[in-house]
Amino acid sequence: MQVDLNADVGEGCGNDEALMHLVSSANIACGWHAGDAGVMLQTVRWALDNDVAIGAHPSFPDRDNFGRTEMQREPAQVYADVLYQLGALDAMVRAEGGRLSHIKPHGALYNQAARDRALAQAIVDAVQRFDKTLVFFGLAGSVMVQVARASGLRVKEEVFADRGYNPDGSLVRRGTPGALHDDEETALAQTLSMVRDRRVRAIDGSWVPIQADTICLHGDGAHAVAFARRIRMRLEEDGVVVRAG
């Protein structure tokens, strides 16, 4: 059994260099919700130094709210937004002798595309036109995953160690009770259940089937590095190989 362990990085949270020793994939912010050209380049270098797969983490243009505010943008504009951010990060990766491996939308863009077929298609179309070999990371069981797979992209269904789930498999909205698991043991138990048993307990107590190809660790948490170390150790103790491929 194997699983990918990814982290959202390049967001100026101070944990990135340490996280690169623990994760197998890095989703690097492209400057629209966090980071800038210098942060992007440094984060690319840390990832390459540690043989971590590099992915683009594009967002809505929303630095004031860390990309977490929902926006109503036309699909054609989102297509252009994603191409722009892919190109910026890809240039840095290539200049450093690496190769972009995947894409994972960020924040509100991710969550809206998980349920909005037209928005998901705009993102997928941008990826296909840019580089159809990129792996598409999307919320497990979501519309976004369905659209990416139907369009011929290779998909990794993503689960979250520290987020609460609704009975339909969607994430509990941030700012509402049950959205985040602050207790590490709860997050660890949830992660192992998703990886080993392919199920997650929703906030109403029901069990929801789930496919866990890649696990997200949020790099902006106060104890992100310590938790990443614990979760990797527990996975390996359970015989789960952590790698991007």
C-alpha positions as CSV (number, residue, x, y, z in Angstrom):
1,M,0.0,0.0,0.0
2,Q,1.3,3.5,-0.9
3,V,0.0,7.0,-0.6
4,D,1.3,10.5,-1.6
5,L,1.7,13.1,1.2
6,N,1.4,16.7,0.0
7,A,1.6,20.1,1.5
8,D,0.5,23.5,0.4
9,V,3.7,25.7,0.5
10,G,5.2,28.9,-0.7
11,E,2.6,30.8,1.4
12,G,5.0,32.6,3.7
13,C,4.3,30.5,6.8
14,G,7.9,29.6,7.7
15,N,7.5,25.8,7.6
16,D,8.4,25.1,4.0
17,E,12.0,24.0,4.2
18,A,11.3,21.6,7.1
19,L,8.2,20.2,5.5
20,M,10.3,19.2,2.4
21,H,12.0,16.5,4.4
22,L,8.6,14.9,5.2
23,V,6.3,15.2,2.2
24,S,6.4,13.6,-1.2
25,S,4.6,16.4,-3.1
26,A,4.6,20.2,-2.7
27,N,1.9,22.5,-4.0
28,I,3.5,25.8,-4.5
29,A,1.5,29.0,-4.3
30,C,1.7,31.0,-7.5
31,G,1.6,34.5,-6.0
32,W,-2.2,35.2,-6.3
33,H,-3.2,34.2,-2.8
34,A,0.2,34.2,-1.1
35,G,3.9,34.3,-1.9
36,D,5.7,36.2,-4.7
37,A,8.4,35.5,-7.3
38,G,11.2,35.2,-4.7
39,V,9.2,32.9,-2.4
40,M,8.2,30.7,-5.4
41,L,11.8,30.3,-6.6
42,Q,13.2,29.5,-3.1
43,T,10.4,27.0,-2.5
44,V,11.1,25.3,-5.9
45,R,14.8,25.0,-4.9
46,W,13.9,23.4,-1.5
47,A,11.6,20.9,-3.3
48,L,14.3,20.0,-5.9
49,D,16.9,19.6,-3.2
50,N,14.7,17.0,-1.4
51,D,13.4,15.2,-4.5
52,V,9.8,16.4,-3.8
53,A,7.3,16.4,-6.7
54,I,6.4,20.0,-7.6
55,G,2.9,21.1,-8.3
56,A,1.3,24.5,-9.0
57,H,-1.2,25.8,-6.5
58,P,-3.3,28.4,-8.4
59,S,-5.9,30.6,-6.8
60,F,-8.5,33.3,-7.3
61,P,-6.8,36.7,-7.3
62,D,-7.5,37.2,-3.5
63,R,-4.4,38.1,-1.5
64,D,-6.4,40.0,1.1
65,N,-8.3,36.8,2.1
66,F,-5.7,34.2,1.4
67,G,-7.7,32.9,-1.6
68,R,-10.6,31.7,0.6
69,T,-13.3,34.1,-0.6
70,E,-15.7,32.7,-3.2
71,M,-15.8,34.6,-6.5
72,Q,-18.0,34.5,-9.5
73,R,-15.6,34.7,-12.4
74,E,-16.4,33.6,-16.0
75,P,-15.0,30.3,-17.0
76,A,-13.0,32.0,-19.8
77,Q,-11.3,34.2,-17.2
78,V,-10.6,31.3,-14.9
79,Y,-9.0,29.5,-17.8
80,A,-6.7,32.5,-18.3
81,D,-6.0,32.8,-14.6
82,V,-4.9,29.2,-14.3
83,L,-2.7,29.3,-17.5
84,Y,-1.0,32.5,-16.2
85,Q,-0.1,30.9,-12.8
86,L,1.0,27.6,-14.4
87,G,3.3,29.4,-16.7
88,A,4.9,31.5,-13.9
89,L,5.8,28.5,-11.8
90,D,6.8,26.3,-14.6
91,A,9.3,28.8,-15.8
92,M,11.0,28.7,-12.4
93,V,11.0,25.0,-12.2
94,R,12.5,24.6,-15.6
95,A,15.1,27.3,-14.9
96,E,16.2,25.2,-11.9
97,G,16.5,22.0,-13.9
98,G,13.2,20.5,-12.7
99,R,9.8,19.5,-14.1
100,L,6.3,20.5,-13.0
101,S,4.5,17.3,-12.0
102,H,1.0,18.3,-10.9
103,I,-1.6,20.9,-10.2
104,K,-3.9,21.5,-7.3
105,P,-6.3,24.5,-7.1
106,H,-6.3,26.5,-3.9
107,G,-8.9,27.5,-1.4
108,A,-12.2,28.9,-2.8
109,L,-11.2,28.0,-6.3
110,Y,-10.7,24.4,-5.2
111,N,-13.9,24.2,-3.2
112,Q,-16.1,25.9,-5.9
113,A,-14.7,23.7,-8.6
114,A,-15.4,20.6,-6.5
115,R,-19.1,21.3,-7.1
116,D,-19.3,23.6,-10.1
117,R,-18.8,21.6,-13.4
118,A,-18.3,24.7,-15.6
119,L,-15.6,26.0,-13.3
120,A,-13.9,22.6,-13.0
121,Q,-13.9,22.3,-16.8
122,A,-12.2,25.7,-17.2
123,I,-9.4,24.6,-14.9
124,V,-9.1,21.2,-16.6
125,D,-9.0,22.8,-20.1
126,A,-6.2,25.1,-19.0
127,V,-4.2,22.1,-17.7
128,Q,-4.8,20.1,-20.9
129,R,-3.7,23.0,-23.2
130,F,-0.7,23.7,-21.0
131,D,0.6,20.1,-20.3
132,K,-1.8,17.2,-20.4
133,T,0.8,15.0,-18.6
134,L,0.3,17.0,-15.3
135,V,-1.4,15.1,-12.6
136,F,-4.6,16.7,-11.4
137,F,-5.2,16.8,-7.6
138,G,-8.8,17.2,-6.6
139,L,-11.2,16.6,-3.7
140,A,-12.0,12.9,-3.5
141,G,-15.3,12.0,-5.1
142,S,-16.0,15.5,-6.3
143,V,-17.3,16.9,-9.6
144,M,-13.8,18.3,-10.2
145,V,-12.3,14.8,-10.1
146,Q,-15.0,13.5,-12.4
147,V,-14.4,16.3,-15.0
148,A,-10.6,15.9,-14.9
149,R,-10.8,12.1,-15.3
150,A,-13.4,12.4,-18.1
151,S,-11.1,14.8,-19.9
152,G,-8.3,12.3,-19.9
153,L,-6.1,13.7,-17.2
154,R,-4.4,11.5,-14.7
155,V,-6.1,12.2,-11.3
156,K,-5.1,11.8,-7.7
157,E,-8.1,12.0,-5.3
158,E,-7.2,14.1,-2.3
159,V,-8.2,13.7,1.3
160,F,-7.5,16.0,4.3
161,A,-6.0,14.9,7.5
162,D,-7.3,17.8,9.6
163,R,-10.6,18.7,7.9
164,G,-14.2,17.6,8.8
165,Y,-16.3,15.9,6.2
166,N,-20.0,16.2,5.4
167,P,-22.1,13.1,4.7
168,D,-21.9,13.8,1.0
169,G,-18.1,13.7,1.1
170,S,-17.6,17.5,0.8
171,L,-15.5,19.4,3.4
172,V,-17.2,21.2,6.2
173,R,-17.1,24.9,5.5
174,R,-14.3,26.8,7.3
175,G,-15.6,28.8,10.2
176,T,-18.4,26.3,11.1
177,P,-18.3,23.7,13.9
178,G,-16.4,20.6,12.9
179,A,-14.5,22.2,10.0
180,L,-11.0,21.6,11.5
181,H,-9.6,18.9,13.7
182,D,-7.3,20.6,16.2
183,D,-6.6,17.4,18.1
184,E,-3.7,15.5,16.5
185,E,-5.0,12.0,17.6
186,T,-8.3,12.7,15.9
187,A,-6.5,13.8,12.7
188,L,-4.2,10.8,12.8
189,A,-7.1,8.3,13.3
190,Q,-9.0,9.9,10.4
191,T,-6.0,9.7,8.1
192,L,-5.4,6.1,8.8
193,S,-9.1,5.2,8.3
194,M,-9.1,7.0,4.9
195,V,-5.9,5.3,3.7
196,R,-6.4,1.8,5.1
197,D,-10.2,1.4,5.2
198,R,-11.1,3.8,2.4
199,R,-13.7,5.5,4.6
200,V,-14.1,8.7,6.7
201,R,-16.5,9.4,9.5
202,A,-18.7,12.5,8.7
203,I,-19.8,15.1,11.2
204,D,-23.2,13.3,11.6
205,G,-21.4,10.1,12.6
206,S,-22.0,8.2,9.3
207,W,-19.3,6.5,7.4
208,V,-18.5,7.9,3.9
209,P,-16.6,5.8,1.3
210,I,-13.5,7.7,0.1
211,Q,-10.5,7.2,-2.2
212,A,-7.2,8.4,-0.7
213,D,-4.5,8.8,-3.3
214,T,-2.9,11.8,-1.7
215,I,-3.2,13.3,1.8
216,C,-3.0,17.1,2.3
217,L,-1.2,18.6,5.2
218,H,-1.7,22.3,5.6
219,G,1.7,24.0,5.8
220,D,0.3,27.1,7.5
221,G,-0.6,25.4,10.8
222,A,1.2,26.3,14.0
223,H,2.3,22.7,14.5
224,A,2.5,21.7,10.8
225,V,6.0,20.2,10.9
226,A,5.4,18.2,14.0
227,F,2.2,16.8,12.7
228,A,3.7,16.0,9.3
229,R,6.4,14.0,11.1
230,R,3.9,12.1,13.2
231,I,1.6,11.3,10.4
232,R,4.5,10.0,8.2
233,M,5.8,7.9,11.0
234,R,2.4,6.4,11.7
235,L,1.9,5.6,8.0
236,E,5.2,3.9,7.7
237,E,4.7,2.0,10.9
238,D,1.5,0.6,9.3
239,G,3.4,-0.5,6.3
240,V,2.2,2.3,4.0
241,V,4.9,3.6,1.6
242,V,4.9,7.4,1.2
243,R,5.8,8.5,-2.3
244,A,4.6,10.7,-5.1
245,G,4.6,8.2,-7.9
